[in-house]
Amino acid sequence: MEDSAIARFRRLIEERLANLDADDALGREGQSVVTLDQQAVGRLSRQDALLSQAMSKATQARRDAQRRALLQALDRIREGEFGYCDDCGDDIAEARLALDPSLQRCVGCASGR
């Protein structure tokens, strides 16, 4: 892969990491502790709040997994291993990496061919 393509993917990864950081800041309020004061909130409202909190935590877990995968992609760039399939060693198509630069397998290996 050419240096210009690597630089483009590095920028894409850094942009996605910045977006995850921004989303984290927005999602913190949804993960706050739910008040279970019977007088302050009705039973259904508490259930809605607990459900919303659970969804916020699940979304945060997905963002954390995405962040780890993107940071691993940056490590692969530094090590000169970015863009190569972990299974067979072939190039991963740039169009595939443009959709998700954290991918570690080519289409063939990912589909089990």
Secondary structure, 3 states (H helix, E strand, C coil): CCHHHHHHHHHHHHHHHHHHHHHHHHHCHHHCCCCCCCCCCCHHHHHHHHHHHHHHHHHHHHHHHHHHHHHHHHHHHHHCCCCECCCCCCECCHHHHHHCCCCCCCHHHHCCC
